[in-house]
Amino acid sequence: MTLPKAVLQNLKKVIRDPKRLLTREEDLLSYGYDASFGFYRPDLVVQVLSSEETAAVMKLANRYKLPVTPRGQASSLSGGPLPVKGGIVLDVSQWNQKLVIDPEDLVAIVSPGVITAAIDDAAAAYGLMYAPDPGSSHFSTIGGNLAENSGGPRCLKYGVTKDYVIGLEVVTPQGEVIHTGGRTVKNVSGYDLTKLIVGSEGTLGIITEAVLRLVPRPPATRTLMVSFNHFVDSGRMVTKILTSGILPSKIEMMDQASIRAVEAYRPLGLPIDSEAILLIQLDGHPAAIDEEMLKIEEIAKQLDAREVKDAATEEEAKELWKARKLVSPAIVRHKPTKISEDATVPRSKIPEFCRRLQQIKEKYKIDLVVFGHAGDGNLHPNIICDKRNKQEMGRVEQAIQAIFSAALELGGTLSGEHGIGTMKSAFMAQEFSQETLDMMERIKHAWDPNHILNPGKIFPEPGVKLVLSE
Ligand SMILES: Cc1cc2nc3c(=O)[nH]c(=O)nc-3n(C[C@H](O)[C@H](O)[C@H](O)COP(=O)(O)OP(=O)(O)OC[C@H]3O[C@@H](n4cnc5c(N)ncnc54)[C@H](O)[C@@H]3O)c2cc1C
């Protein structure tokens, strides 16, 4: 796409620092990727630092009907920040100056480029916690988390990003600045536009400021690892724990392929001959934790688990959680392409989903690694492959289709937290009726009549199927 000359001239009047208007080929190329699959070159990158700048860019783009794709740190696993129709990438990652904690209202007020973990760190100084903790919390932005409604291990007990946002400032695709919600925990005035924007994957508006709810930090935590001879038993254990009256703050699963990959990458003493492990964190009052610990040991015994290992020190607990964080880098060492799914099933169906994933792995002869937020029914089946190998990618496409079908048949959803983006839009008609999709499209049209904001995402485009081979 060739940008009209007037666009760049006008942008120079809005963005006074030329370093924040990126046109060099090497910059455009590096903005063509995210953490998923595929490459799309933008025509221009604009780094914004205020609502005024953002509104001015949007007004201009709307006038010239230019596609605009918002972008945080591009850690998306669904293709969300990829400029699939070219045009402008609106980079908000440099806009990280505002991070205010109000300990009396129990809120944080943040600009969109703030790194998520920094919010929790700042809250900790007041004995408070920002609960959502995606695995990427040390490098993803709060704007990206809000746009994707991100989850994380701690969300099992505390809820996901949408449960912690009470107010937003948003720039609309037509360049208006609007405010939704506010600073109160309760607010039922008018339609809840805050919740509509959260999870809209950057297709309805650009989040320029957020008011986030904080909660008291729990006084104590305890981490344990339970290992299993059979993968499906780890799924059974999750269901049994969650129906026993205990609500751990985290239950994460790693299958044998992820255990072995981590041990090969950085030996941490994980049980490589176990078919799966669960990493569990309990939090709350120390006496309550002791009781819950006994219950978990009892459940593990009933299921014939191999071992329950209680982390004796904070250091040991940190090592166990490090193992979980290392899965992603560890599994890509033997093949270059990682396709990370996040299909999610109701909790009662976790054992059956584990069984189906095993069958899919065998049927399509794929390298399938399963780990993730098992307590939420949100497993991460990751397929490790080589996108240059056409034959293999054909099998991978079929396996992905089978994973989505299995999750939907079990009453689940295509995406628990990574979003639809480009990677799953072809499957939306499997989850939603035409009437439901039409309603979503009408909402999109009301916000963005010229369809300039993050086009090519979420909605299935006629005739476009998932094709992974190059
Ligand atoms: C190793 C690894 C682990 C991960 N673990 C998790 C996990 O545990 N849980 C989870 O949910 N995700 C996880 N992710 C996925 C990813 O980190 C999240 O989706 C994250 O929220 C993306 O944030 P970002 O700043 O990188 O946004 P980007 O990837 O840049 O953008 C994501 C989407 O948000 C939109 N967007 C960005 N900023 C704004 C804004 N200010 N206003 C409007 N729209 C905006 C973009 O257009 C895009 O659609 C993981 C990714 C990796 C690589």
Ligand as a Chemical Component Dictionary entry (heavy atoms), coordinates in Angstrom:
data_LIG
# 
_chem_comp.id                   LIG 
_chem_comp.type                 NON-POLYMER 
_chem_comp.pdbx_formal_charge   0 
_chem_comp.three_letter_code    LIG 
# 
loop_
_chem_comp_atom.comp_id 
_chem_comp_atom.atom_id 
_chem_comp_atom.alt_atom_id 
_chem_comp_atom.type_symbol 
_chem_comp_atom.charge 
_chem_comp_atom.model_Cartn_x 
_chem_comp_atom.model_Cartn_y 
_chem_comp_atom.model_Cartn_z 
_chem_comp_atom.pdbx_ordinal 
LIG C1  C1  C 0 6.158  -16.937 26.552 1  
LIG C2  C2  C 0 4.753  -16.366 26.497 2  
LIG C3  C3  C 0 3.879  -16.644 27.538 3  
LIG C4  C4  C 0 2.571  -16.148 27.502 4  
LIG N1  N1  N 0 1.738  -16.436 28.537 5  
LIG C5  C5  C 0 0.471  -15.971 28.516 6  
LIG C6  C6  C 0 -0.419 -16.276 29.601 7  
LIG O1  O1  O 0 -0.074 -16.934 30.573 8  
LIG N2  N2  N 0 -1.678 -15.780 29.516 9  
LIG C7  C7  C 0 -2.110 -15.027 28.448 10 
LIG O2  O2  O 0 -3.267 -14.610 28.446 11 
LIG N3  N3  N 0 -1.288 -14.744 27.418 12 
LIG C8  C8  C 0 -0.017 -15.179 27.427 13 
LIG N4  N4  N 0 0.824  -14.884 26.381 14 
LIG C9  C9  C 0 0.312  -14.089 25.230 15 
LIG C10 C10 C 0 0.572  -12.571 25.295 16 
LIG O3  O3  O 0 1.682  -12.283 26.113 17 
LIG C11 C11 C 0 -0.656 -11.801 25.790 18 
LIG O4  O4  O 0 -1.693 -11.898 24.826 19 
LIG C12 C12 C 0 -0.388 -10.316 26.093 20 
LIG O5  O5  O 0 -1.537 -9.751  26.663 21 
LIG C13 C13 C 0 0.014  -9.491  24.882 22 
LIG O6  O6  O 0 0.512  -8.225  25.351 23 
LIG P1  P1  P 0 1.448  -7.337  24.414 24 
LIG O7  O7  O 0 1.794  -6.094  25.113 25 
LIG O8  O8  O 0 2.580  -8.126  23.914 26 
LIG O9  O9  O 0 0.401  -6.996  23.252 27 
LIG P2  P2  P 0 0.554  -7.247  21.691 28 
LIG O10 O10 O 0 0.930  -8.650  21.415 29 
LIG O11 O11 O 0 1.385  -6.191  21.093 30 
LIG O12 O12 O 0 -0.961 -7.018  21.221 31 
LIG C14 C14 C 0 -1.966 -7.933  21.579 32 
LIG C15 C15 C 0 -3.316 -7.400  21.075 33 
LIG O13 O13 O 0 -3.664 -6.245  21.797 34 
LIG C16 C16 C 0 -3.876 -5.128  20.919 35 
LIG N5  N5  N 0 -3.372 -3.974  21.672 36 
LIG C17 C17 C 0 -2.147 -3.803  22.219 37 
LIG N6  N6  N 0 -2.115 -2.652  22.925 38 
LIG C18 C18 C 0 -3.344 -2.096  22.806 39 
LIG C19 C19 C 0 -3.953 -0.909  23.308 40 
LIG N7  N7  N 0 -3.284 -0.047  24.084 41 
LIG N8  N8  N 0 -5.244 -0.664  22.982 42 
LIG C20 C20 C 0 -5.957 -1.510  22.208 43 
LIG N9  N9  N 0 -5.430 -2.645  21.713 44 
LIG C21 C21 C 0 -4.153 -2.935  22.017 45 
LIG C22 C22 C 0 -3.131 -5.474  19.652 46 
LIG O14 O14 O 0 -3.711 -4.871  18.519 47 
LIG C23 C23 C 0 -3.310 -6.994  19.607 48 
LIG O15 O15 O 0 -4.557 -7.322  19.042 49 
LIG C24 C24 C 0 2.135  -15.368 26.387 50 
LIG C25 C25 C 0 3.029  -15.087 25.357 51 
LIG C26 C26 C 0 4.318  -15.574 25.391 52 
LIG C27 C27 C 0 5.237  -15.242 24.259 53 
# 
loop_
_chem_comp_bond.comp_id 
_chem_comp_bond.atom_id_1 
_chem_comp_bond.atom_id_2 
_chem_comp_bond.value_order 
_chem_comp_bond.pdbx_ordinal 
LIG C1  C2  SING 1  
LIG C2  C3  SING 2  
LIG C2  C26 DOUB 3  
LIG C3  C4  DOUB 4  
LIG C4  N1  SING 5  
LIG C4  C24 SING 6  
LIG N1  C5  DOUB 7  
LIG C5  C6  SING 8  
LIG C5  C8  SING 9  
LIG C6  O1  DOUB 10 
LIG C6  N2  SING 11 
LIG N2  C7  SING 12 
LIG C7  O2  DOUB 13 
LIG C7  N3  SING 14 
LIG N3  C8  DOUB 15 
LIG C8  N4  SING 16 
LIG N4  C9  SING 17 
LIG N4  C24 SING 18 
LIG C9  C10 SING 19 
LIG C10 O3  SING 20 
LIG C10 C11 SING 21 
LIG C11 O4  SING 22 
LIG C11 C12 SING 23 
LIG C12 O5  SING 24 
LIG C12 C13 SING 25 
LIG C13 O6  SING 26 
LIG O6  P1  SING 27 
LIG P1  O7  DOUB 28 
LIG P1  O8  SING 29 
LIG P1  O9  SING 30 
LIG O9  P2  SING 31 
LIG P2  O10 DOUB 32 
LIG P2  O11 SING 33 
LIG P2  O12 SING 34 
LIG O12 C14 SING 35 
LIG C14 C15 SING 36 
LIG C15 O13 SING 37 
LIG C15 C23 SING 38 
LIG O13 C16 SING 39 
LIG C16 N5  SING 40 
LIG C16 C22 SING 41 
LIG N5  C17 SING 42 
LIG N5  C21 SING 43 
LIG C17 N6  DOUB 44 
LIG N6  C18 SING 45 
LIG C18 C19 SING 46 
LIG C18 C21 DOUB 47 
LIG C19 N7  SING 48 
LIG C19 N8  DOUB 49 
LIG N8  C20 SING 50 
LIG C20 N9  DOUB 51 
LIG N9  C21 SING 52 
LIG C22 O14 SING 53 
LIG C22 C23 SING 54 
LIG C23 O15 SING 55 
LIG C24 C25 DOUB 56 
LIG C25 C26 SING 57 
LIG C26 C27 SING 58 
# 
